[in-house]
């Protein structure tokens, strides 16, 4: 008889338990998924870091265009004068301009960290940004709610360094062509050698 009561009671009890669990399940799943997404991909630091990354890439594009145009225009003018030292000086100046560009981008990141209230000291912000931007790693930990910002800084550095590397390959090719043209012109016209120096 006890078995009959349990068996007749069990389907009703199971049904009410199933209904209770089913009514709690959607809320539980949404809360669990929301918490997992928030923990894995925190929105504030992704928006902050992504916004600064886009600004840094656009800043890079603007200056790369100016540096490239300057190099091409000046190399064409140098090509008319048979002076190797001018070609060397131009190439060195362009490399320094690219270095200054990347240092400027580190300062942009440092400013973003300061203005965003993530760090308060300019020296620490610049040191942190430089380490992350060059993909050396975090020299110290940011607060947990900003844990995605350092990888985003590194991603921006990877993007811009790759872009600079491709531009530098073109500069080297143009520089080598320029030197070869100057040397060929000197062999054809030895008098240009004395005028260029």
N, C-alpha and C positions, 0 to 999 in steps of 0.2 A: 503494500500500500504506500509505503514511503517512497518507493521507486516511482509509483504512478504519480504521486504529487510532484515529485521533482521533475519527472518527464513532462507533466502537463504544465508545470510552472516554468520550465526552462525555455520553451519557445516564446512565451510572453516576456520573460525577463530578458532573453537574448534580443528580442525585437526592441524593447525599450532601451537596452544598452546600445544596440546598433544605431538607433535613432539619435541617442545622446552623442555618440561618437561622431556620427555623420554630421550633426549640426555643429559640432566643435571643429571638425576637420578643415572646412574651408578657411576659417579664421586662423587655425593653427598653421596651415600651409602658407597662407599669405604672410603671416607674421614671420614664419621661419624663412621663407624665401626673401622677404624684405630685409630681414636682419642679415642674412648671408650676403645679399647683394651690397648692402650698405657697408658691411665689413670688408668685403672683397674689393669693391669699387666705390670708395667714398666720394660722393658727388662734389662737395665743396672744393677739395683739393684737386680733383680732376678738372673742374671748371676753371679754377684759379690757374693751375699749371698749364692747362691747354690754352687758355687765353694768352698767357705770357709766351708760351711756345710759338703761337701764331704770330704774335708781335715780333719776337726775336727773328723768326724766319723772314718776315716781311722787311724788317730792318736790315737783315743780311742781304736780301735781294736788292734793296735800294743801293747799299754801299758796294756790293759786288759789281753791279751795273756801272757805277761811277768809276770804280777802280779799273775795271776791264776796258771801258771806253778810253780812259786816260792812258792806259798802257798801250792800246792799239794806236791812238793818235800820236803819242810821243814816239813810239817805235817807228812809225812811218816817217816822222821828221828826222829821227836819228839815222834812218836808212839812207838819207841823202848826204850825210856827212860820214866820212870814213874814220870814225873814232870809236875804237873798242871800249874805251873807258866810259863813254857815254851810255853804251848798251849795258855795261856792267852796273853802272850807277842806277840806270832805270830799273833794271831787274831787282836790285837790292831795295830800291824805294818801294817797288810794288810788293815785295815780300814783307817789308815793314808795314805797309798799309794793310795787308791781310792780317798781320799780327795785331795791329791796332784795332781792326774790326772785331776780332775775337775777344780782345780785352774789353772792348766796349760792350759786347754782348754779355760778358761776365758781370759788368757793372749794371746792365739792365736787369739781370736776374737778382743781383744784390739789392737793387732799388725795389724790385718787386717783393722781395722777402721782407724788407724794412717797411714799405708802405702797406703790405698785407698784414703787418703786425705779427709775423711769424718769428722774426728775429729783431733785436733792438740795436745791435751794435754793427756799424758799417764794416769794421775790419773782419768781424766774425762772419757777417753776411757775404762779403766778397770772397773770403777764404772758403766758405761752404760752397758758394756758387761755382767757384773755380774748380774745386775738387769734383763736384758732381758733373759740371759741364764737360770736363775732360775725361769723364768716366773713370776717374780714380777711385771713386766711392765716397761715402759720407764720412767726413772727418769727425762728426759728432751727430747724435740723433736729434731729429726735430720732434716736437710733440706728436703723439700718436695720431692725432686727427689730420696731420699733414704728411703722413708717411709715404704718400704717392708722389709728392712734389719732387723729391730727389731723383727718382727714375725719369720723371718728365724732363727735368733739367738735363739729365744725361742724354735723353732722346734728342733734345734740341741741339746739343753739342754734336751728336753723331750726324744729324742732318746737315748742320752747317759745316762741319769739318769735311764731310764727304763732298759737299758742294765746292768748298774751297780747294780741296784736292783736285777736283776735275778742272777748275779754273787754273790752278797752278800747273797742271800738266800742259794746258794750252799755252800758258806763259813761257814755260821752259821750251816748248817747241818753237814758239815765235822768237824767243831769245836766241836759240841755237841758229835758226834761219837768219836772223839779223846779223849775228856774228859771222856766219858763213858768207853772207852777202858783202859785208865790210871787208873781210879778208880777200874775197875774190876781186872786189873793186881795187884793193891795194895792189894786187898782183898785176892787174890790167893797167893801172895808172899809178905808178910809183910816186908821182908828184903829190897825190892826195895824202900820202902818208905823212909828209912833212906839214901840209896845211892842217890836217886833223889834230896834230899834237899841239 
